[in-house]
C-alpha cells in the first residue's frame, strides 16, 4: 500500500452542513493611504449563501426547545436563500420543508429550492414588489392548520446567533482590527448578529447597514425595488432582529447602483455576487477613500451571483425595468481605476523616499 493510502484526510466530511463556514476573504481594492476593502465571500457556503448558517441554528434551537420533533414539518416565507438553507438542513435531519414564495424572487432561487426537495407555495406579488406580508400570512395559516414549525426568521433570536461563527472568522482572518463592516439588511440577522458578536469580543467596529431604495427599514419612502433578499416593503412590520443598536449608519442604495456594482465586480474580477452584495460594495467604494488612513473595511457578500443570470446580469432584463445605465458602470470602473492609481503613486513615492534615505 502506498504512503498516500496511509494518510488521514481530515478535509473530508460526511455531511454537507459540515462545510458551512470558513469562507474566504478577497481584497477588492486598496487606497494609497493604506485603507483596504475586503470581501467576505459567503457565497462559498453550501447553498451559495450566508443564510445557511442561521437556518441550521434556528432548526437546532427548535429541536433543543422541543418545538420540532422527529419527522416534523417546517414552513417559512422566503425569497430563496433562507429557504435553500432550511431545505438543506431538513434533508439532513429528516424534516419536510415548505417554502412560501412569490415571483419577485429570482427564478433560479426558486428552482434551487425545488431541486433539493422543498415544496413551494406561491402567493401573489404586490405591485411587482416582494409580498412579505402575504407570505407571512400564508405561513401562519399553514402552521396553524398543520402544526408545522415556523422558524420566523424576522423574530427568531437564533437567526442572529447563527452568525457567531462568521464573526470569529472575520477576527481570525482579517489580520487586523476591522474598522467598518458593511452588509445588506433584510431580517437583520446577518449584520446585527455579526456586529453583536464582534463587539462582545472587544472589537470597536463600526457598522453600515444597506437596504434597497424603496425599503422602509430605515424610515425611507416606500417604493418598488428589485433587490431580492433585503429590505422591507410598504405595510411590513420590521422584525426585532433588525436591532438598531448594532447598526451605526443606515443607508439606501438604488437598484441601478446595486446592480451596476455587482456587474462591474464581475467584469473586473470574474466573481459573480448577488445584488444586495452589489449595494454593499457600491457603498464601500464610495466611502473607502474617506475613512481614516490604513482602515480595514469588510463587505459581507451574502450570496452568489449565479442565481441572478436571468435578472440583473441580463441586459434585456435591466432594460425592461429602465435599470441599465452604462454611465453608472463606467463611473464605478473609474473609481476602481482611481484606487489602483493611488496605490501605484503611493508605492512610487515610498520607493523614492527610500532611495533618498539610502543616498544619504
C-alpha positions in Angstrom: 0.0 0.0 0.0 1.3 3.5 -0.9 2.0 6.2 1.7 -0.9 8.1 0.2 -3.4 5.5 1.4 -1.9 5.6 4.9 -2.5 9.3 5.4 -5.7 10.7 7.0 -8.0 13.0 5.1 -9.3 15.5 7.7 -10.8 17.7 5.0 -13.3 15.0 4.0 -16.7 15.4 5.8 -19.7 13.2 5.9 -22.5 15.8 5.7 -22.9 18.9 3.6 -23.7 21.1 6.6 -20.2 20.4 7.9 -19.0 22.5 5.1 -20.7 25.6 6.4 -18.3 28.4 7.3 -14.6 29.1 6.9 -15.5 31.2 3.8 -12.6 33.0 2.2 -11.8 36.7 2.0 -10.7 38.7 -1.0 -9.1 42.1 -1.1 -11.1 44.0 -3.7 -9.5 47.5 -3.5 -6.8 49.4 -1.7 -6.1 53.2 -1.4 -2.8 55.0 -1.5 -3.4 55.8 2.2 -3.3 52.1 3.0 -7.1 51.5 3.5 -8.3 48.2 2.1 -11.7 46.8 1.1 -12.1 43.1 1.8 -15.0 40.9 0.7 -16.2 38.1 2.9 -17.3 35.6 0.3 -20.3 33.9 1.9 -21.4 32.5 -1.4 -18.9 29.7 -0.9 -21.2 28.2 1.8 -23.4 25.2 0.8 -26.5 26.6 -1.0 -24.4 29.6 -2.0 -25.4 31.9 0.8 -24.7 33.0 4.4 -28.3 32.2 5.3 -27.5 28.5 5.7 -25.6 29.5 8.9 -28.8 30.8 10.6 -31.0 28.2 9.0 -29.0 25.5 10.8 -29.0 27.5 14.1 -32.8 28.0 14.0 -33.5 24.3 13.5 -31.1 23.2 16.1 -32.6 25.7 18.5 -36.1 24.4 17.8 -35.0 20.9 18.5 -33.4 21.9 21.7 -36.5 23.8 22.8 -38.9 20.9 21.9 -40.6 22.9 19.1 -39.6 20.5 16.4 -40.0 16.7 16.7 -38.5 13.9 14.7 -40.1 13.7 11.2 -41.6 17.2 11.6 -42.7 19.8 9.2 -41.0 23.2 8.7 -42.7 26.2 7.0 -41.1 29.6 6.3 -41.7 32.6 4.0 -38.6 33.3 2.0 -37.1 35.0 -1.0 -34.9 32.0 -1.6 -31.6 31.9 0.4 -33.1 31.1 3.8 -35.3 28.6 2.1 -32.4 26.8 0.5 -30.6 26.7 3.8 -33.7 25.3 5.6 -34.2 22.8 2.8 -30.6 21.5 3.2 -30.9 21.2 7.0 -34.3 19.5 6.5 -32.7 16.8 4.3 -30.0 16.0 6.8 -32.3 16.0 9.9 -35.3 14.3 8.4 -37.9 17.0 8.1 -40.4 18.1 5.4 -39.9 21.8 4.3 -42.5 24.1 2.7 -41.3 27.5 1.4 -43.8 30.3 1.0 -42.6 32.4 -2.0 -43.6 34.9 -4.7 -42.5 35.7 -8.2 -40.4 38.7 -7.0 -37.7 36.2 -6.1 -35.0 35.3 -8.6 -36.3 32.3 -10.6 -33.0 30.3 -10.0 -33.5 30.6 -6.3 -36.9 29.0 -6.6 -35.6 26.3 -8.8 -32.7 25.6 -6.4 -35.1 25.1 -3.5 -37.2 22.7 -5.6 -34.1 20.8 -6.7 -33.3 19.9 -3.1 -36.8 18.9 -2.2 -38.6 22.0 -0.9 -42.3 22.3 -1.5 -43.1 25.8 -2.9 -46.4 27.6 -2.1 -46.8 30.8 -4.1 -48.6 34.0 -3.1 -49.2 36.9 -5.5 -46.6 39.6 -5.7 -47.6 43.1 -4.7 -47.2 45.7 -7.5 -44.1 43.9 -8.6 -42.5 44.1 -5.2 -42.0 41.4 -2.6 -45.2 40.1 -0.9 -43.6 39.9 2.5 -46.9 40.4 4.4 -48.9 37.9 2.3 -46.1 35.3 2.6 -46.2 35.6 6.4 -50.0 35.3 6.5 -49.8 32.1 4.4 -47.0 30.7 6.7 -49.1 31.4 9.7 -52.1 29.7 8.1 -50.2 26.5 7.3 -48.5 26.4 10.7 -51.9 26.7 12.4 -53.7 24.2 10.2 -50.9 21.5 10.1 -48.9 22.1 13.3 -45.8 22.8 11.2 -42.9 24.7 12.9 -42.5 28.2 11.6 -39.0 29.5 12.5 -40.0 33.1 11.7 -36.6 34.4 10.7 -37.5 38.0 11.3 -38.1 37.4 15.0 -36.2 34.3 15.9 -33.1 35.1 18.0 -31.4 32.0 16.7 -31.1 33.9 13.4 -28.7 36.4 14.8 -27.0 33.8 16.9 -26.2 31.8 13.8 -23.5 34.4 12.8 -21.2 33.9 15.8 -19.0 31.7 13.7 -18.9 34.4 11.0 -17.7 37.0 13.5 -15.0 34.6 14.7 -13.8 34.0 11.1 -13.6 37.8 10.5 -11.4 38.3 13.6 -9.2 35.3 12.7 -8.7 36.1 9.0 -8.7 39.9 8.6 -5.2 40.2 10.1 -6.1 43.4 11.9 -8.9 45.3 13.6 -12.0 45.6 11.4 -12.9 49.2 11.3 -16.0 49.1 9.2 -18.4 46.2 8.4 -20.9 46.8 5.6 -23.9 44.5 4.9 -27.3 44.3 3.5 -30.2 44.4 5.9 -33.3 42.3 5.5 -34.2 40.2 8.5 -31.2 42.0 10.3 -29.7 38.7 11.5 -26.5 38.7 9.3 -25.3 42.2 10.1 -26.7 42.7 13.6 -25.7 39.2 14.7 -22.2 39.5 13.4 -21.7 43.0 14.9 -23.0 41.9 18.3 -20.6 39.1 18.5 -17.7 41.2 17.3 -18.3 43.8 19.9 -18.7 41.2 22.6 -15.2 40.0 21.6 -13.8 43.5 22.1 -14.0 44.9 18.6 -14.7 48.6 18.0 -16.0 48.0 14.5 -18.5 50.5 13.0 -21.4 49.0 11.1 -23.1 50.3 7.9 -26.4 48.7 7.1 -27.6 48.9 3.5 -31.1 48.5 2.2 -32.7 49.0 -1.2 -34.1 52.4 -2.1 -37.9 51.9 -1.6 -37.5 49.8 1.5 -38.8 51.1 4.9 -36.4 49.7 7.4 -34.5 53.0 7.9 -37.6 55.1 7.5 -37.4 55.9 3.8 -40.3 56.5 1.4 -41.8 53.1 0.3 -41.5 52.2 -3.3 -40.9 49.2 -5.6 -37.5 47.7 -5.7 -35.9 44.7 -7.4 -33.0 43.7 -5.0 -34.0 40.3 -3.7 -33.4 39.2 -0.1 -33.0 42.6 1.6 -35.2 45.4 2.7 -38.9 45.5 3.7 -41.8 46.7 1.6 -44.7 49.1 2.5 -47.0 47.7 5.1 -44.5 45.3 6.7 -43.7 45.5 10.4 -39.9 45.3 10.7 -38.9 42.4 13.0 -37.0 42.6 16.2 -33.9 41.0 14.6 -33.2 44.4 13.0 -31.5 45.7 16.1 -30.6 49.3 15.6 -28.1 49.2 18.5 -25.9 47.3 16.1 -26.4 49.5 13.0 -24.4 52.7 13.3 -25.3 54.0 9.9 -28.3 53.0 7.7 -28.1 53.8 4.0 -30.3 53.1 1.0 -28.9 52.2 -2.4 -30.9 52.2 -5.7 -31.3 49.1 -7.8 -29.4 50.8 -10.6 -26.3 51.4 -8.4 -26.5 48.0 -6.7 -26.7 46.0 -9.9 -24.1 48.1 -11.6 -21.6 47.5 -8.8 -22.2 43.7 -9.0 -21.7 43.8 -12.7 -18.5 45.8 -12.5 -17.1 43.4 -9.9 -17.9 40.6 -12.3 -16.1 42.3 -15.2 -13.0 43.2 -13.2 -12.6 40.0 -11.1 -14.6 37.2 -12.7 -16.5 36.9 -9.4 -20.3 36.9 -9.6 -22.0 38.3 -6.5 -25.7 38.9 -5.6 -27.5 42.2 -6.0 -27.6 43.1 -2.3 -23.9 42.5 -2.1 -23.6 44.8 -5.0 -25.4 47.5 -2.9 -22.9 46.9 -0.1 -19.9 47.1 -2.5 -21.2 50.3 -4.0 -21.4 51.8 -0.6 -17.9 50.7 0.3 -16.4 52.1 -3.0 -17.9 55.5 -2.2 -16.5 55.5 1.3 -13.2 53.8 1.1 -11.2 57.0 0.3 -13.0 59.0 3.0 -12.2 56.7 6.0 -9.2 57.0 8.4 -5.8 56.1 7.0 -5.0 52.4 6.9 -8.6 51.4 7.8 -9.9 47.9 7.1 -13.4 47.8 5.6 -15.2 44.5 5.1 -18.3 43.8 2.9 -20.4 40.8 3.7 -21.1 39.2 0.3 -24.3 37.3 1.3 -24.9 35.3 -1.8 -23.7 34.2 -5.2 -24.4 35.9 -8.5 -25.1 32.7 -10.4 -28.6 32.9 -9.1 -29.3 36.2 -11.0 -28.1 35.4 -14.5 -31.8 35.7 -15.7 -32.2 39.1 -13.9 -29.6 41.8 -13.3 -26.8 40.1 -15.1 -29.1 40.1 -18.2 -29.1 43.4 -20.1 -32.5 42.8 -21.5 -34.0 42.3 -18.0 -32.4 45.6 -16.9 -33.6 47.5 -19.9 -37.2 46.3 -19.4 -37.0 48.0 -15.9 -35.0 51.0 -17.0 -32.1 50.0 -14.8 -29.3 49.6 -17.4 -27.1 52.7 -17.3 -23.6 52.2 -18.9 -22.5 55.6 -17.5 -23.1 54.3 -13.9 -21.0 51.3 -14.6 -18.3 53.4 -16.2 -18.1 55.6 -13.2 -17.6 52.6 -11.0 -14.8 51.4 -13.3 -13.2 54.8 -12.9 -13.5 54.5 -9.1 -11.6 51.2 -9.2 -9.0 52.8 -11.5 -8.5 55.7 -9.2 -7.8 53.4 -6.2 -5.3 51.5 -8.3 -3.6 54.7 -9.4 -3.4 56.0 -5.9 -1.8 52.7 -4.7 0.7 52.9 -7.6 1.6 56.5 -6.8 2.0 55.7 -3.1 4.3 52.9 -3.9 6.4 55.1 -6.2 6.7 57.8 -3.5 7.7 55.2 -0.9 10.4 53.9 -3.2 11.7 57.4 -4.0 11.8 58.2 -0.2 13.8 55.0 0.4 16.3 55.9 -2.4 16.8 59.3 -0.8 17.5 57.7 2.6 19.9 55.2 1.1 21.7 58.1 -0.8 22.2 60.0 2.4 
